[in-house]
Amino acid sequence: MTTNAAEHYEQWPETMRAMKEAVPEIGKAFGPMFQRLMGEGALSVREKELIALAIGMALRCEACIYSHAEKAVGAGATREQIVEMMGVVVMMQGGPGYVYAPKVLEALDALGV
C-alpha cells in the first residue's frame, strides 16, 4: 500500500487489476453494489463521493481517501467543497480526522485541484 497520492494514482489500477484476477469473486460481488449505490439518486454522485471521502478520512483509510478524492473531483467537487468537508470530519472526529487532513490535501495536489 502506498502512502503517497501520486504513487497511489500511478499504482492503484494495477493493484486492483491483480486483486481482481487473484480473487475475482470479490470484484464480482463488490462492483455491482458500488455501481448501484454510488450512481445518481436522491443524492448526486458528487454528494455521495464527498460522503465516501469523509468516511475514508474518518476511518483513516489512505486508499479510500485517494480513491474518493479522485472520484469526488471527477464528479465536480471543488477544492473548496472538499476542504469544507475536511472541517466537518475534524469537527466530528477531532484529532484522528485532523491528522488525516494532509492526506486529502496531498490527493488534491496530485490531482491538480
C-alpha positions as CSV (number, residue, x, y, z in Angstrom):
1,M,0.0,0.0,0.0
2,T,1.4,3.4,-0.9
3,T,1.4,6.4,1.4
4,N,1.9,9.0,-1.4
5,A,-1.0,10.2,-3.5
6,A,1.0,10.4,-6.7
7,E,2.3,6.9,-6.3
8,H,-1.2,5.7,-5.4
9,Y,-2.7,7.1,-8.6
10,E,0.1,5.5,-10.6
11,Q,0.0,2.1,-9.0
12,W,-3.7,1.6,-8.0
13,P,-5.1,0.4,-11.4
14,E,-2.5,-2.4,-11.5
15,T,-3.0,-3.2,-7.8
16,M,-6.8,-3.6,-8.3
17,R,-6.4,-5.5,-11.6
18,A,-4.1,-8.0,-9.8
19,M,-6.5,-8.4,-6.9
20,K,-9.5,-8.9,-9.2
21,E,-7.5,-11.5,-11.1
22,A,-6.4,-13.3,-8.0
23,V,-9.9,-13.3,-6.3
24,P,-12.5,-12.5,-8.9
25,E,-15.4,-13.2,-6.6
26,I,-14.6,-10.1,-4.6
27,G,-14.8,-7.8,-7.6
28,K,-17.9,-9.6,-8.9
29,A,-19.6,-9.0,-5.6
30,F,-18.4,-5.5,-4.8
31,G,-18.5,-4.0,-8.3
32,P,-22.3,-4.1,-8.8
33,M,-23.0,-2.9,-5.3
34,F,-20.7,0.0,-5.8
35,Q,-22.1,0.9,-9.2
36,R,-25.7,0.7,-7.9
37,L,-25.2,2.7,-4.7
38,M,-22.8,5.3,-6.0
39,G,-24.8,6.3,-9.0
40,E,-27.2,9.3,-9.3
41,G,-30.2,9.1,-7.0
42,A,-31.7,11.3,-4.4
43,L,-28.1,12.3,-3.7
44,S,-25.8,13.3,-6.6
45,V,-22.7,11.3,-7.4
46,R,-20.7,14.4,-6.1
47,E,-22.5,14.3,-2.8
48,K,-22.0,10.6,-2.4
49,E,-18.3,10.8,-3.2
50,L,-17.9,13.6,-0.6
51,I,-19.6,11.4,2.0
52,A,-17.4,8.5,1.0
53,L,-14.3,10.7,1.2
54,A,-15.3,11.9,4.6
55,I,-15.8,8.3,5.8
56,G,-12.4,7.4,4.4
57,M,-10.8,10.3,6.2
58,A,-12.6,9.4,9.5
59,L,-11.6,5.7,9.2
60,R,-8.0,6.7,8.3
61,C,-8.0,4.7,5.1
62,E,-5.4,6.2,2.7
63,A,-6.6,4.2,-0.3
64,C,-10.2,5.4,0.4
65,I,-9.1,9.0,0.7
66,Y,-7.1,8.9,-2.6
67,S,-9.8,7.0,-4.5
68,H,-12.8,9.0,-3.3
69,A,-10.9,12.3,-3.7
70,E,-10.3,11.4,-7.3
71,K,-13.9,10.4,-7.8
72,A,-15.3,13.5,-6.0
73,V,-13.2,15.8,-8.2
74,G,-14.3,13.8,-11.2
75,A,-18.0,14.3,-10.1
76,G,-17.5,18.0,-9.9
77,A,-16.4,18.6,-6.3
78,T,-14.2,21.7,-5.9
79,R,-11.2,22.1,-3.7
80,E,-13.3,24.5,-1.6
81,Q,-16.0,21.9,-1.1
82,I,-13.6,19.2,-0.2
83,V,-11.7,21.4,2.3
84,E,-15.1,22.3,3.9
85,M,-15.9,18.6,4.1
86,M,-12.5,18.1,5.9
87,G,-13.5,20.6,8.5
88,V,-16.7,18.7,9.2
89,V,-14.7,15.5,9.7
90,V,-12.3,17.2,12.1
91,M,-15.2,18.7,14.0
92,M,-16.9,15.3,14.3
93,Q,-13.8,13.3,15.0
94,G,-11.2,15.6,16.4
95,G,-7.5,14.7,16.3
96,P,-7.7,11.4,14.3
97,G,-9.5,13.3,11.5
98,Y,-7.2,16.3,11.8
99,V,-4.1,14.2,11.2
100,Y,-5.5,12.8,8.0
101,A,-6.4,16.2,6.5
102,P,-3.0,16.4,4.9
103,K,-3.7,13.2,3.0
104,V,-6.7,14.8,1.4
105,L,-4.7,17.9,0.5
106,E,-2.0,15.6,-0.9
107,A,-4.6,13.9,-3.1
108,L,-6.0,17.2,-4.3
109,D,-2.5,18.5,-5.2
110,A,-1.7,15.2,-7.0
111,L,-4.9,15.6,-9.0
112,G,-4.1,19.3,-9.8
113,V,-7.1,20.6,-8.0
